[in-house]
Amino acid sequence: MKKLFTLMALALICTAVNAQKDSTKIDSSSGRNERNDTIRIGNIVIITNGDNRHESGSNTRISMERRRSHGKLSNVSTNWGIIDLGFANYTDKTNYATATASRDLINTPGSIYPLGAGDFKLRASKSVDINLWLFMQRLNLVKHHVNLKYGLGLELNNYRFRSNISFKEPGPTPYAGVAPVPNAYVIRDSVSFSKNKLAADYITVPLMLNFTSNPVCHNRGISFSAGISAGYLYGQRNKQVSSQRGKQKNKGDYDLEQFKFSYIAELGLGPVRLYGSYSPKSIFKNDLNIRPYTLGIRLSNW
C-alpha cells in the first residue's frame, strides 16, 4: 500500500509540472471527449482516463512494463587494448638420450649426472604469460549469439627455471676439449642463478568461434570461444641474474621454431573472463620436445 501511495504522489507531482503526454479522443458510446494522461517513471507506467467535464469519473491505472532497447546491434564490434595476465608452463616430452646424442644438450666432461627432465622444471608461480591484444573483433554469424572472433596482438611467454641451465648459440663450448657445436645447445652452468628465464615473444593472430548467451549486455550470462592461433617469433632471450656475473640478458638464436600454432579457448562467466592455450608441437626445432600451454584471466569488455 505504501508503494501505491508513493506512486500516486509521484503521479500528481509529474502531472503538476506537465511531465506527461496528453491525448483527447471521442468516446463513441457517449459522444464525450475522454482525456488520456500517460506518465512514465522508469519502468512504471501510470495511465489516467477521465472525462473532461466529469473529473469524478476518472480512473487511474498503474502498470509495470519492461522497456526494450530499440538500438540495433552492429554486425561487427571492436574491442581495443585487451590484456591477459596468466601463467606459462609446458609439457616435457623430450627423449633426453636422443637430445644428448644430437648435441642439443652438452654435459660437463666427466659429469656423473647428465642433463635431464629435472633441469627443465619451472618455477610455476614465476613463469608468467602476458598478452597485449591491440584489438579483437567480433563478426555476427547467427543473431549475435554465434560470432567469428579474431584479432592481433603480442604474446609474451616467460619460462622461469629452477636449475642453473644456460642456453647457448652455435659455436665453441665453455669446456676444454669439447668440439664446437653447430647448433644451439643447453648446458648446466657453473654458477648459481637467483633468476634464470627463457623469454619467447610472438606476434599472434587468434581466430575463434564465439557463443554468447547475452549479446546485448556483455557482463551478464555466459560466453565461450574456441579456435586456433598462429604466432610469429620476433624475440627470444635468456635472462639471468647471479652474484658472480650480475644481470645478463643474452639475446640470440636458441633454435626456437619461428612459428607457433596453438589451440585456444576463452570462457566468460558474467564479468569474469578466463583464457587458455595449448600448442601440440614443440617450440624448439631440435630434439627438445617442449609443448607450451597458458592459463589466466583476460581483462576485456567482452
N, C-alpha and C positions, 0 to 999 in steps of 0.2 A: 504493500500500500504506500509506503514512504517513497518508493521508487516512482510509483504512478503519480503521486502529488508533485514530486520533483520535476518529472517530465511535463506535467501540466503547467507548472510555474515557468519552465523554460519556454514552453509554447507561447504563453501570454507575453513574455518578455520579447521573444522574437517577433511576435505579431506587432507589438508596440513600436518596434524600431523598423517595421516594414520589411523584415528579413523573411519574405515569404513569396510564394508565387500564387497570384490570384487569377481566377478564370470564372467567367459567368456563362451559364448555359440555361436553356429553356426547359423546364420540366414539362414534358409532353402531356402528362395527365392533368396538371393543374393550370398550365399556361403561365406559371410563375417563374420569375428569374431565380435560379438557385446558384449560390456562390460556393465555390470550392477553394479552400485555402490549404496549401501543402507546405509543410515546413520540414526540412531535413536537418538533423543534428547527428553527424557521423552516419551510423547505420540505422538510426531511428527515424522513421517517417511518421509525421503527425498530419492527419487529414481532417479538416473541419468542413462539414457540409451544413449549410444553413440557408434559410430564406432571408432575402434582403429586408423584407418587411416584417417578418416574424422571427426575431432572434431567438425566442424561446424554443423554436422548433429545430434549432441547430443541434447537431451531434458531432462528437469528436471521436475519431478512430486513431489509435496508436499502433503501429506495427514495426517489426524489425525486418530489415531486408539485408541481404548480402550484396554489397555493391561490387560489380565486376569491373575489372580494368579493361578498357577498350583499346589499350595500346597494342599494336601489332608487334610480335616478336620478330627481330631481324633474323634472316636465314643464315647470316654469318656474324658471329660475335667474336670480339678480340679481347684477350686478357694480357696486359703488359706487365713486365717486371715480376716474374714469379720466382720464388726462392725455395729450394729444397734443402733441408737440414737432416742428415741421416748418418748411418754407419756404413762403412765399406768393409767387405770381407771377401773370402773366396773359398772354393773347394779345391783341395790339392790332390790331383790325380797323377802326379809325377812318378815315373819309374826312375828312382834315383840312381840305380845301377847304369841304366841307359844314358841318363843325363851326364853322369861322370865319365862314361866311356866316350861320349861325343864331345867332351871337354867344355860343356856348358857350366860345369862345376869343377873348380880347381882346388884340390886339397893341399894342405901344407905337407911338404915332403916328410914322410915318417909318421904322419898323423895316425893315431890309433882309431879315432872316431871320424869317419868321413862325413861330409855334408849330407844331411838327410832332412826328413819332413820336420823334425823339431827345430831346425834352423829357420824355417819359413813360417813358423807360427806368429800370429799377430797379437798385439795388444788391442783387443777388440774395442775397448772403451775409448781408445785414442785413434783408431782408424776411422776417419770421417769421410763422408761424401757430401760435397756442397755443389749444388747445381744452380746456375743462374740462367733462367729462361728469358730471352729477350721478349718473346711473345708466344702465346698459344692461341690458336683459333679453333672455333667450333662451327662446323658446317651442318646445317639441318638436313637430315635424311628422311625421317618419319615423324611428323607432327612435333618436332623439337624434343621428343623423348629419345630418339635414336639419332646420333650425330657422328660425324667424322671429325676427329680431333687431331691436330698437328701443330708443329711449332719449330722453333730454332733456339738453341742455347748452348751453354758451356757446362760440361761435366768435369768436376774436379775431384778425382779419386786419390785418397792418401792412405797408404798402407804402412802402418807403424809396426816394426818388427821387435820381437823380444830379444833376439840374438844379435850378435855383432857381425852380421854378414855385410859385404860391400859389393856393389855392382860395378863392374869394370868394362871399359870399352876394349875392342880388339887391340892386341899389341903385347908388349912384354909383361910378364907376371912379376910380382914382388919377390918371387922365390928364386934363389940361385939354383942354377942347373935345370930349371924348368923352361922349356922352349916357349916362345911367343905363341899366343892363341889367336887364330884367325877370326874368331867370332867373339861377341860379347860373352862374358862369363861372370860367375859369382865365386867369392872366396869367403872364408871365415877369417875375419880380420884379427889383428894382434892387439887392438885396443878395445876398451870398453866404452860403448856409446850410451850417453844418457838420452839421446834422441836419435833414432835411425828410421827413416821412412823413404819409401819409394812413391813418388807422385806421378800420376799419369793424367793428362788433361786432354779433353776431346771437344771438338765442335760437333754437336749432335742434333739430329733431326728425328723427332718421335712421330709415329703415326699410329693412332688408336681408334677403335670403335667405342663410342661412348653411349651409355644409357643413363638417363636421369629421370627420376620419378616426379620431379617438380621443376619444370623448365622456367617457370616464372620467378620463383624465389629460390635462389641457389643455396641458401643457408638452411633450407628445410628439406626433408626427405632424404633419399639416398641416391648415390650415383656410383657408377662403376665404369672403368675404362680398361681396355686391354689391347695390346698390339706389339709392335716391334720398334726398335730404334737403330739408327746407323750413326756411328761416331767416327770422326777422323782425328787421329792423334796429332796434336800440334805441339805438345811439350811433355818432356819426361826428365826427371831429376832424382838423384839420390841425396837427400839432405841428412847430414849427420852432425851431432854435437858431442864432443868429448873433452875431457880436461887436457889430454895430450895434444890434440890438434885444433881445439877450439871449434868454431862453427864453420862447416863446409857445405856448399851447395854445388854438387857436381852434376852439370848438365851434359848429357851425352846420348849416344845410341846404345841402348841396353837390350837390343833385339826384341823390342815390343812390336806387336802387329800394328800396322798403320791404320787398319780399320777394326772397329769393334761393333759386332751385331748382338743385340740383346732382346730378350722378351721383357716387356714392361707392363705394369698394371698400376691402377690408381683406384682407391676406394674413398668415397665421400660419405660421411655419416653426419648429417647436419652441417655445421661449420667446420668440422674436423676432416682433413684430407690426408690420407696416407699414400705412400708410393713405394714401389719396389721394382727391382730389375734383376735379371739373371742372364749371363752370357754363356751359351752352351759350348763355346770354344775358348781355348786358352788365349790370354792376352800376349803371350810370348810366341815368337816364331820358332824358337828352338824346342828342345825336349822338356822344358819346364811346362807342365800341363796344369796351369792355374786358371780357374774359371771364376770370374768375379761376380759378386751379387751385392745389392744395396737394399737398404730399408730405412725409411724415415718419414718425416712429416713435411707436407707441402703447404706453403703459405700462398694461397691463391683465392681469387674471388669465386671461381667455380672449377 
